[in-house]
């Protein structure tokens, strides 16, 4: 019985992150004085996928960034293809 519960807990732990991430977006952001730009990729929860601008703007604003544009919306495979371009801003927020 204990082994069965452990197996179920491990399976749930592996599935839970997949259920949370309904989509990914790439975006462009800026900071002023001095002007700095960045390109990033962000994972969004299912509820955020309908209005990604709102979610992205709120998350990056914590560090003083301003959203310029949402470039696209895609799945995990699309996110992986953009990993190198996003660099330090790949799934940072």
The 8 nearest C-alpha neighbors of each residue, nearest first, counted from 0:
[[1, 3, 2, 4, 5, 6, 7, 8],
 [0, 2, 4, 3, 5, 6, 7, 8],
 [3, 1, 5, 0, 4, 6, 7, 8],
 [2, 4, 6, 0, 1, 5, 7, 8],
 [5, 3, 7, 1, 6, 2, 8, 0],
 [4, 6, 8, 2, 3, 7, 9, 1],
 [5, 7, 3, 9, 4, 8, 2, 10],
 [6, 8, 4, 10, 5, 9, 11, 3],
 [9, 7, 5, 11, 10, 6, 4, 12],
 [10, 8, 12, 6, 11, 7, 5, 13],
 [9, 11, 7, 13, 12, 8, 6, 14],
 [12, 10, 14, 8, 13, 9, 15, 7],
 [13, 11, 9, 15, 10, 14, 8, 16],
 [14, 12, 10, 11, 15, 9, 16, 17],
 [13, 15, 11, 17, 12, 16, 10, 18],
 [14, 16, 18, 17, 12, 13, 11, 19],
 [17, 15, 19, 18, 14, 20, 13, 12],
 [16, 18, 14, 15, 19, 20, 13, 21],
 [17, 19, 15, 16, 20, 14, 21, 45],
 [18, 20, 16, 44, 17, 21, 15, 45],
 [21, 19, 44, 17, 22, 43, 18, 42],
 [20, 22, 45, 44, 19, 43, 18, 48],
 [23, 21, 74, 43, 20, 73, 42, 48],
 [22, 24, 42, 73, 41, 72, 43, 74],
 [25, 23, 72, 41, 71, 40, 73, 26],
 [24, 26, 40, 70, 39, 71, 69, 41],
 [25, 27, 69, 70, 39, 68, 38, 40],
 [28, 26, 38, 68, 67, 37, 66, 39],
 [27, 29, 66, 67, 37, 65, 36, 64],
 [30, 28, 36, 65, 35, 64, 37, 66],
 [29, 31, 35, 64, 34, 65, 36, 63],
 [30, 32, 34, 33, 35, 29, 64, 65],
 [33, 31, 34, 30, 35, 29, 63, 36],
 [32, 34, 31, 35, 30, 29, 36, 64],
 [33, 35, 31, 32, 30, 36, 29, 37],
 [36, 34, 30, 29, 33, 31, 37, 32],
 [37, 35, 29, 28, 30, 34, 38, 27],
 [36, 38, 28, 27, 29, 39, 35, 88],
 [39, 37, 27, 85, 26, 28, 88, 36],
 [40, 38, 88, 85, 89, 26, 25, 37],
 [39, 41, 25, 89, 90, 24, 85, 26],
 [40, 42, 90, 24, 23, 92, 25, 43],
 [41, 43, 23, 20, 22, 90, 24, 44],
 [44, 42, 22, 20, 23, 47, 48, 21],
 [45, 43, 20, 19, 47, 21, 46, 48],
 [44, 46, 21, 47, 48, 20, 43, 19],
 [45, 47, 44, 48, 49, 43, 21, 50],
 [48, 46, 44, 45, 49, 51, 50, 43],
 [49, 47, 51, 45, 50, 46, 43, 22],
 [48, 50, 47, 51, 46, 45, 52, 53],
 [51, 49, 48, 52, 47, 53, 54, 46],
 [50, 52, 54, 48, 53, 47, 55, 49],
 [53, 51, 55, 50, 54, 56, 69, 66],
 [52, 54, 56, 51, 55, 50, 57, 47],
 [55, 53, 51, 57, 56, 52, 47, 58],
 [54, 56, 58, 52, 57, 53, 51, 59],
 [57, 55, 53, 66, 59, 54, 58, 52],
 [58, 56, 60, 54, 55, 59, 53, 61],
 [59, 57, 55, 60, 56, 61, 92, 54],
 [58, 60, 61, 64, 56, 57, 62, 55],
 [61, 59, 63, 64, 62, 57, 58, 56],
 [60, 62, 59, 63, 58, 57, 64, 56],
 [63, 61, 60, 64, 59, 58, 65, 30],
 [62, 64, 60, 61, 30, 65, 59, 29],
 [65, 63, 60, 30, 59, 29, 62, 28],
 [64, 66, 29, 28, 60, 30, 67, 56],
 [67, 65, 28, 56, 68, 27, 64, 29],
 [66, 68, 28, 27, 65, 29, 69, 26],
 [69, 67, 27, 26, 66, 70, 28, 52],
 [68, 70, 26, 71, 25, 27, 52, 24],
 [69, 71, 26, 25, 68, 24, 27, 72],
 [72, 70, 24, 25, 69, 73, 26, 23],
 [71, 73, 24, 23, 22, 25, 70, 74],
 [74, 72, 23, 77, 22, 24, 71, 78],
 [73, 75, 22, 77, 76, 23, 78, 72],
 [76, 74, 78, 77, 79, 23, 73, 22],
 [77, 75, 79, 78, 74, 80, 73, 81],
 [76, 78, 80, 74, 75, 79, 73, 81],
 [77, 79, 75, 81, 76, 80, 82, 74],
 [78, 80, 76, 82, 81, 77, 75, 83],
 [79, 81, 77, 78, 82, 76, 83, 84],
 [82, 80, 78, 79, 84, 83, 85, 77],
 [83, 81, 79, 85, 84, 80, 89, 86],
 [82, 84, 86, 85, 81, 80, 89, 79],
 [83, 85, 81, 82, 86, 38, 39, 89],
 [86, 84, 39, 89, 88, 82, 83, 38],
 [85, 87, 83, 88, 84, 89, 82, 39],
 [86, 88, 89, 85, 91, 39, 90, 83],
 [89, 87, 39, 91, 85, 86, 90, 40],
 [88, 90, 40, 85, 91, 39, 87, 86],
 [91, 89, 41, 40, 92, 88, 42, 39],
 [92, 90, 88, 89, 87, 41, 40, 39],
 [91, 90, 41, 58, 59, 88, 42, 89]]
